[in-house]
Amino acid sequence: MLLTQPNLKHTVDGGWSVWAGWGGCDVTCGSGTKSRTRTCDDPIPAHGGEYCLGINIDTVVCLVDTCPGIETYYENISREKKIEKTQLLRKLLHTMALFT
């Protein structure tokens, strides 16, 4: 009688794929984030093998052009402060003129 060994399958631990390309920045102006991903399929875990260790998403900060309006906002504040200073100086000079 010929004995055959049962069909034994060896475990296959998962491996990471290469990183996909970076996605676009999640904002249209200012500071945001962009990400890239990878999958645990090179090879796919099989027969009780371990799933990949580590992260499957990588995120970094992205900077896009300054948002419209921000510069204008600060320019307006600066202009208002200059006007206030000019008005105070005029009042001071007017008051000094009264006492001379």
Secondary structure per residue as TSV (DSSP state, phi and psi in degrees):
chain	resnum	aa	ss	phi	psi
A	1	M	-	360.0	133.8
A	2	L	-	-96.4	124.2
A	3	L	-	-97.4	133.1
A	4	T	-	-112.9	146.7
A	5	Q	-	-78.6	144.0
A	6	P	-	-61.7	155.9
A	7	N	-	-72.4	95.4
A	8	L	-	-89.2	130.0
A	9	K	-	-107.3	131.7
A	10	H	-	-85.0	152.0
A	11	T	-	-71.3	146.4
A	12	V	B	-124.9	114.5
A	13	D	-	-76.8	145.8
A	14	G	-	-71.6	155.9
A	15	G	-	-134.7	148.4
A	16	W	-	-74.6	143.3
A	17	S	-	-75.6	174.2
A	18	V	-	-71.2	156.5
A	19	W	-	-65.9	138.8
A	20	A	-	-71.9	168.5
A	21	G	-	-66.7	160.9
A	22	W	-	-68.3	138.0
A	23	G	-	-76.5	175.9
A	24	G	-	-76.5	162.7
A	25	C	-	-67.1	141.9
A	26	D	S	-83.8	6.1
A	27	V	-	-130.0	159.7
A	28	T	S	-97.6	-13.8
A	29	C	S	-155.3	153.9
A	30	G	E	85.9	-150.5
A	31	S	E	-105.2	132.2
A	32	G	E	-144.5	-157.0
A	33	T	E	-135.3	156.8
A	34	K	E	-137.7	154.8
A	35	S	E	-134.9	163.7
A	36	R	E	-141.4	158.2
A	37	T	E	-130.8	166.6
A	38	R	-	-145.5	161.8
A	39	T	-	-123.3	155.8
A	40	C	S	-92.5	72.5
A	41	D	-	-141.5	24.9
A	42	D	T	-134.5	68.6
A	43	P	T	-91.5	171.1
A	44	I	-	-73.6	136.9
A	45	P	-	-58.6	138.9
A	46	A	B	-144.0	152.6
A	47	H	T	54.0	43.2
A	48	G	T	86.4	9.1
A	49	G	-	-70.0	159.8
A	50	E	-	-74.9	144.3
A	51	Y	-	-75.0	156.2
A	52	C	-	-58.1	142.3
A	53	L	-	-93.5	147.3
A	54	G	S	109.0	-169.2
A	55	I	-	-99.6	152.9
A	56	N	S	-110.3	2.6
A	57	I	E	-135.5	138.4
A	58	D	E	-124.7	126.5
A	59	T	E	-126.0	137.1
A	60	V	E	-132.4	162.1
A	61	V	E	-78.3	140.1
A	62	C	E	-125.3	144.3
A	63	L	E	-116.9	126.5
A	64	V	E	-114.3	165.6
A	65	D	S	-43.8	154.4
A	66	T	-	-57.5	139.7
A	67	C	-	-67.5	137.9
A	68	P	T	-61.3	142.7
A	69	G	T	99.7	-30.7
A	70	I	H	-65.4	-49.9
A	71	E	H	-61.7	-42.8
A	72	T	H	-60.9	-40.9
A	73	Y	H	-58.3	-49.9
A	74	Y	H	-69.6	-33.6
A	75	E	H	-63.5	-40.3
A	76	N	H	-65.6	-42.5
A	77	I	H	-61.8	-45.8
A	78	S	H	-60.2	-43.7
A	79	R	H	-62.9	-42.2
A	80	E	H	-63.2	-40.0
A	81	K	H	-65.9	-38.5
A	82	K	H	-64.5	-40.7
A	83	I	H	-64.6	-43.4
A	84	E	H	-60.9	-44.0
A	85	K	H	-63.2	-42.5
A	86	T	H	-63.2	-43.1
A	87	Q	H	-64.8	-41.2
A	88	L	H	-64.2	-41.0
A	89	L	H	-64.2	-41.7
A	90	R	H	-62.3	-43.2
A	91	K	H	-63.0	-41.6
A	92	L	H	-63.3	-46.1
A	93	L	H	-64.7	-38.6
A	94	H	H	-63.7	-44.0
A	95	T	H	-64.9	-41.1
A	96	M	H	-63.9	-37.4
A	97	A	H	-64.3	-31.7
A	98	L	H	-66.4	-29.9
A	99	F	T	-93.9	1.5
A	100	T	-	-104.0	360.0
